[in-house]
């Protein structure tokens, strides 16, 4: 089970819905999604955190995850992911569009 979240910043950046966490298909695919950003393109979106390298869909450069532990991994992960509540620990995050710590995540609901 996971959360549906959306990123928004006063500068005008708004993400699409991000299906954070795992769904029923995780045990077949190993896919789990976490919010990530590209400073070059100024976007926030959900990326597969089980991969060792996730690319921006626009410029194809490496994205950064908001969860700092995921930026440190150098290999693809296997097994059940350990979810943390890192998003609740901070009120404002880095916005890749205006480069300020003014981005907020809004919880829209849950998904399976």
C-alpha positions as CSV (number, residue, x, y, z in Angstrom):
1,X,0.0,0.0,0.0
2,X,1.2,3.5,-0.7
3,X,0.3,7.2,-0.7
4,X,-0.9,9.4,-3.5
5,X,0.9,12.7,-3.2
6,X,1.4,15.8,-5.2
7,X,4.2,18.4,-5.1
8,X,3.4,22.1,-5.3
9,X,5.4,25.3,-4.9
10,X,4.4,29.0,-4.8
11,X,6.6,29.6,-7.9
12,X,4.0,27.7,-10.0
13,X,5.5,24.2,-10.1
14,X,2.9,21.5,-9.7
15,X,3.6,17.8,-10.2
16,X,1.3,15.1,-11.5
17,X,0.0,12.6,-8.9
18,X,2.8,10.5,-7.5
19,X,1.9,7.0,-6.4
20,X,4.5,6.7,-3.7
21,X,5.2,3.3,-2.2
22,X,4.3,-0.2,-3.4
23,X,1.2,-1.8,-4.8
24,X,0.0,-5.4,-5.2
25,X,2.3,-5.8,-8.2
26,X,5.4,-5.1,-6.2
27,X,6.1,-8.7,-5.4
28,X,6.1,-9.6,-9.1
29,X,7.9,-6.5,-10.5
30,X,9.9,-5.1,-7.6
31,X,8.8,-1.6,-8.6
32,X,8.4,1.0,-5.8
33,X,7.9,4.7,-6.5
34,X,9.4,7.7,-4.6
35,X,9.3,11.4,-5.5
36,X,12.4,12.6,-7.3
37,X,13.4,15.8,-9.1
38,X,15.5,17.1,-12.0
39,X,17.2,20.4,-11.3
40,X,18.0,20.9,-15.0
41,X,14.4,20.6,-16.2
42,X,12.6,21.8,-13.1
43,X,10.3,18.9,-12.7
44,X,9.1,16.6,-9.8
45,X,7.8,13.1,-10.5
46,X,7.6,9.6,-9.2
47,X,10.5,7.3,-10.2
48,X,11.3,3.7,-9.5
49,X,13.5,3.7,-6.4
50,X,14.5,0.1,-6.8
51,X,16.8,1.0,-9.7
52,X,20.3,2.2,-9.2
53,X,20.0,5.0,-11.8
54,X,16.7,6.8,-12.5
55,X,16.6,9.2,-15.4
56,X,14.7,12.4,-16.1
57,X,12.1,11.8,-18.8
58,X,13.0,15.1,-20.6
59,X,16.8,15.5,-20.5
60,X,17.7,11.9,-19.5
61,X,20.1,13.0,-16.7
62,X,20.1,11.3,-13.3
63,X,17.3,12.5,-11.0
64,X,17.7,13.1,-7.2
65,X,15.3,11.5,-4.8
66,X,13.8,13.5,-1.9
67,X,14.7,10.5,0.3
68,X,18.4,11.0,0.9
69,X,19.0,7.3,1.6
70,X,18.0,6.5,-2.0
71,X,20.5,8.9,-3.5
72,X,23.3,6.9,-1.8
73,X,22.4,3.5,-3.2
74,X,24.7,2.2,-6.0
75,X,23.0,-1.1,-6.8
76,X,19.5,-2.1,-7.6
77,X,17.6,-3.1,-4.5
78,X,15.8,-6.4,-4.0
79,X,13.6,-7.6,-1.2
80,X,10.9,-5.6,0.6
81,X,11.6,-1.8,0.7
82,X,11.9,-0.1,4.1
83,X,9.6,2.9,4.0
84,X,10.3,5.9,6.2
85,X,8.2,8.9,6.9
86,X,10.9,11.3,5.8
87,X,8.3,13.5,4.0
88,X,6.5,14.2,7.3
89,X,9.8,15.2,9.0
90,X,10.1,18.4,6.9
91,X,7.6,21.0,5.9
92,X,9.3,22.5,2.9
93,X,11.5,20.8,0.3
94,X,13.8,21.8,-2.6
95,X,12.0,23.1,-5.6
96,X,13.8,22.3,-8.9
97,X,12.1,25.2,-10.7
98,X,12.9,28.2,-8.4
99,X,15.8,26.5,-6.5
100,X,14.3,27.5,-3.1
101,X,13.2,25.3,-0.2
102,X,9.5,26.2,-0.7
103,X,8.0,23.0,-2.2
104,X,5.4,21.1,-0.3
105,X,4.0,17.6,-0.7
106,X,0.2,17.2,-0.3
107,X,-1.3,13.8,0.6
108,X,-4.2,13.0,-1.7
109,X,-5.0,9.5,-0.5
110,X,-3.9,5.9,-0.5
111,X,-3.5,3.3,-3.2
112,X,-2.9,-0.5,-3.4
